[in-house]
């Protein structure tokens, strides 16, 4: 496009002005001062080959383009040149492009080193001295003054972070891990009222692990959440700031800013987000990149792919996103975030819970001194942390083990009481996470299992085994604390129940679809309903075993063979565990006999559903359906009694 525009303007009498090149003190023109389109035009028309190729190569290398891509781009421009391609001058320049690009790489590297040294010198100046030199140095380097200010400010932040970590002193032993963690814990509880000792210990370990981030394969997110304001969430982040390593705590940061900070040569940062609830939800579309940063940055080596325009070409780049994150907000967060987080549910403190007033001018220096000791201790144990694989407590596994592994490593490195405190906290937090209200789909799956269990005799006599859609919906409405009767908003402002269409849509995600069932013994009339077999597979995959006491198991007694055996249905399709009066398991999980796991975790049917031949319902000896169910036939289902049987 640039070539076409330039050609059009030349045809209308315009001329190309000579480029004004201002050396930056290193023999290379400032990248921001060169007109890329003019360089392209010089190469296309065969004018000033060497200087144009050199300048364009330097600009593209400076912009981050791969040297091999630069060679291909310059050769492509040369091949499109209007100059005779067999001319000795053209051929020599064409053959010289790889060497020219190598020279540009060396020049840019040397220039960058000189620029970095000059920026580091400026970062150490006082505000008055810097103001006196900034314009002159900006002209020398070929920078805009605003760009130079940004570079100097970033360098000052790096130097401040480095000064926070004292250099190793061979004559002075490293701080003791137990003492440092105790100091950290005391500092935190001085200003924050925690809901439990486990929350305090978890926060202490989260802070300490930020100094060892590069030794771990993943980093957990810390989430301080509450239902109401004024519960101490923001204060928890405030006391975290002076303790963590390479802090990034800004108001409304951009995604590009965080990507650059995560890729800083100083190491992965610790990012603090307050009011994180504003970043999620249907009205927070402008924060999509930030959500991606939080989601993907928990794993070491994770990158965020982006495209960047360099001149007339588009190049790809992978930005590292590995960083520690701590968040505070009201309400709840998406499951993708919570499953990677240590969730501390903050509460309003009681009048009896006294905390000290947090004052920045005194409290922050106090915390920075403790943070420096944490950093010094982390340096002394860094190599050991990389090789440690802590033993997980019972019940902490899969993704929860990924979350707690770095924290347990910190505790094991410290020793003394910390390994025990950390594992007790892990078990308590995992138990609390398991008690978190499930999503709508999981709640529905759990309630469906309850409905099928309570209607086991009806399930047993249906062919194939299952329940009618009407029966399922009616039973869902009757469950205690059921949301299904008033789950939908009505157009008139009221509430409407969960219907058959929504049931089908939710079950589709679990691979369960409605089909035709024969619910009446001795009658081949078909009705729409849900078969038991695919639901049983979904229950096994997504739900814990069904807890049953001895009384419930005893009540499941076999009935006549022509109708079905409820105990056989229980054992064949339900994974259940016998519990005592306190709800504690007394036996292992009873396996599902109707399925056998094969390769890849797929279940295949072991025993086909057998259906005993049923006599005609009008013949003598037909089973009494009302007696099988234990209640009058008309009460079996309000949808069936005295109504025509629809086919839905």
Secondary structure, DSSP 8 states (H G I E B T S, - for coil): -HHHHHHHHHHTT---------B-SSSSB-GGGS-HHHHHHHHHHTSSHHHHHHHHHHHHHHTT--HHHHHHHHHHHHHT-SS-TTSHHHHHHHHTHHHHHHHHHHHHHHHHHHHHHHHHHHHTS-HHHHHHHHHHHHHHHT--HHHHHHHHHHHHHHHHHHHHS----TTS----HHHHHHHHHHHHHHH---SSHHHHHHHHHHHHHGGGGGGSSB--EEEEEESSSSSSHHHHHHHHHTTSSSEE--SS--HHHHHHHHT-TT---EEEESSGGGGSSTT-GGGHHHHHHHHHTTBTT-EEEEEEEETTEEEEEEEE---EEEEEEES---HHHHTTEEEEE-----TT-------IIIIIHHHHHHHHHHHHHHHHHHHHHHH------TT--THHHHHHHHHHHHHHHH-TTHHHHHHHHHHHHHHHHHTS---HHHHHHHHHHHHHHHTHHHHHHSBSSEEEHHHHHHHHHHSTT--TTS-EE-TTSSEE---HHHHHHHHHTTT---EEEB-STT----EEEEEHHHHHHHHHHHS--EEE-HHHHHH-----TTT--HHHHHHHH--EEEB-TTS-B-S--B--TTEEE-GGG-EEESS---------TTSTT---HHHHHTS-GGGS-TTTTTS-----
